[in-house]
Structure formats: C-alpha cells, structure tokens
Amino acid sequence: LLDVVTLPWAGSMLRTRATGIPEIAAVFPVLGYSTASLPLASVFAEALTGCDLLVHGEDVRFLLSVGGTVDFELSIPNTTAIAGAVVHQQMVLVELDPQGAVLEITASNALQLTVGDF
C-alpha cells in the first residue's frame, strides 16, 4: 500500500510510504506527469498477473526495503509557478531471495498528487 505522509507543498518535501513490502526487495519509485496501463507480466516473466504499471515513468529511482516499509522523499521547489502541477507516483517491487534471485515482481497502488502553494 502506497500512501502520502506529507503533501507536496511548494518549498517543502513530498513524503510517501509503501508498506506490506517483502523483507528483501528492490523497490523502484516511479514518478510521472501522466498515467499508464502496462501489465507487468507482458514485460517480466516474474510479474504477477494483475499487477500493472500505472504511471508513465519520467523519473525512476532505486530503494531497498527495510522491514517491509519504504519511505520516499522528493523536494518540491519553492515557487508558485508549479502550484497546481499534478504528479503521479507508484512503487514497483522486485522480491528477491537471500541469494539475490528474483522471486516475483509486483506493484503498489498509484497516487495522484497536486502541488499546492500557501
């Protein structure tokens, strides 16, 4: 489950948290300005049926799961010019065995976030 910890206000940090992640996993936060609908099983044999990439990935990062949770942060510039901009985020998860072999690939829900300004 991907959820918002702090909202994306201009001049602050967007913080999100994914929970329910396997103990050993490579996690790829995907950020984009538009949505997508790509079944991961059409790209990766290890992907579970029904798991889709829902965000067009203009920015993809790499994190590791710590205790089944992953925290993500993104600095939002302090300018009113970006107020109202919409960003989408999703996490793609690659579960690994202790030797580093891929067990399965899944994806979280997607978030639609609008940058605010005070």
Secondary structure, 3 states (H helix, E strand, C coil): CEEEEECCECCCEEEEEEECCCCCEEEEEEEECCEEEEEHHHCCCCECCCCEEEECCCEECCEECECCEEEEEEECCCCHHHCCCEEEEEEEEEEECCCCCEEEEEEEEEEEEECECC
